[in-house]
Amino acid sequence: MSTIPATTSGSSRPQAPEKAWWKEASVYQIYPASFNDSDGDGLGDIPGIIQKVDYLGALGVDVVWLCPVYESPQIDMGYDVSDYRSIHAPYGTVEDVDRLIAALHERRMRLVMDLVVNHTSDQHVWFRESRSSLSNPKRDWYIWKKPRWDAAGNRLPPNNWASVFGGSAWSWDETTGEYYLHLFCKEQPDLNWENPDVVQAVHDIMTFWLDKGVDGFRMDVINFISKSPGLPDAPLKLPGQEFQPGDLHYANGPRLHEFLRGLREVLDRYDAFAIGEMPCVKEEQDVLMAVAADRKELNMIFQFDIVSIDIGSGGKFTSKTWSLAKMKAIVNKWQTCMYDNNGWNALFLENHDQSRSVSRFTPHRPENRTAAAKMLATFLALQSGTVFVYQGQELGMANLPREWPIDEYKDVETLNLYRLAMQQHRGDSEAVEQLMDQVRLKARDHSRSPMQWNAQQHGGFTTGTPWVRANDADYMHCNAEQQLRDPTSVLAYWRQLLRLRKQNVDVFVYGRFELLAAADPSLFCYRRIDPSGYGVATLVLNFTDCEYEWQVPPAEVVEALTAARCVLGNYEPPAELNGDGSMRLKPFEALVILELEDLYEGA
Ligand code: TEU
């Protein structure tokens, strides 16, 4: 694709990306509640993470991103912070974080904390003061507005924005007779970034943790911090619904980039890095404005195209059929756009808000699960960008069993959206079953299930009663202990994959991306090309659960297979070219063919 001049420093020809440690890094995301419980209270904790740092080191990751561990009433599992400088007691203490930092640094790994500053908990002292009176000095730290009234004299919220978790984005506060804004739960009031004291307070929180040796932040919904002046009504997108998605007015608002540059100044004092979570952003230009190197804002962002691919227009639990063609278009768009414009991708298929990729993006069949998990790993980890592995993804952990009823789902988003949909579908059993199918496919609960360490009770996650039920239909067969022993396991494969990437950074990190066989409906095929011309990797991925007879592979694949060897694959022996030039690929087969020029040839 062409370059987008507004965001580059004027060069019209794509240059090889500048080298940086964070581009070469692989990041492992830890959801503390479900990772490892060291004291038997049923909830994971920081000492439990420290027990597993060698496991992470052996996997080959360089950075740990820790989801929020701050003091919090846990309405949204820590994304509702009530004190940014204390730790939620069941997770441990600030000293435990110090120990975690030391344990990681000793092993040459880094720690990235979650920075949740679009909103706080309603139990944060700032909000408690803010809501106490109209004249409180903290009143303006949050977004308060007077009600609207309809013709019949009914009180209405100040605008029609829907909360991401359902219902209005506004809650009425009886004490002061105004509404406050909360884009998520009512217990998560939005901070008012228009007030410079709020901005300063955020900078101070960052400084507090950076002084402790934290290496950077993952910034929660960071593109929501600047809202359109006047908070106008959202356009009607969902006919018949009282509240409408308001992202036009709260995502990427007018002062976003000014605020991001402010955050970056703090980070730069420590050579720390930042990855922003940016939902509701689709345009290249908007992403580049935040991540192009010369803009000095964020290093990279989580962009949502892939994880929205199967979300219908009615919201998370409405269905949409996705196609490989669509997936290719998304990947190709971001891979080329970032390369051409000096930006950088964050590569992810899973996190604590998404279900398990092997259940979501491949038909869930036990006999193909290992191959499918390895294929998805190859697909993801050898693209251009920084790789994010979510806990359990390295084992090919799957969604919760289909038979589990809604009572086993605990997430506030799942339960709110489920309740609202049930009201809508009252009496329509077919619609209810369809809804439940979507919950089984996409609920956040699937990724929050306890990490499967071994075949013992609760998968070895806890000796107590886990805060959510462990996947007891699965951990007997799929667990870290067993996979550490098995050289053909998904875990062993991830280790090989991350090593391969690291050993060939010029190809896999800094190389150009080129989509091959764009029109093929079953295969995802791409090349990574070292900018200096010394190496090329060719990837062939069968995205289907059927054998696939590839009659005429593209010339690039044929050449690669003729000239070089398959350095990684998920079948032994890997597929080869037949005498007639065709290839037969097994279900979910993945091949990585690497051609390296001998630099010293002829010397
Ligand atoms: O998520 C932001 C976000 O956009 C969510 O709506 C997410 O995409 C959705 O839940 C997927 O189903 C962040 C955090 O990652 C999430 O855990 C928090 O609940 C949310 O912000 C509020 O802090």
Boltz pocket constraint, residues with backbone or C-beta under 6 A from the ligand:
constraints:
  - pocket:
      binder: B
      contacts: [[A, 76], [A, 79], [A, 80], [A, 116], [A, 164], [A, 184], [A, 220], [A, 221], [A, 277], [A, 279], [A, 316], [A, 352], [A, 353], [A, 354], [A, 413], [A, 442], [A, 444]]
      max_distance: 6.0
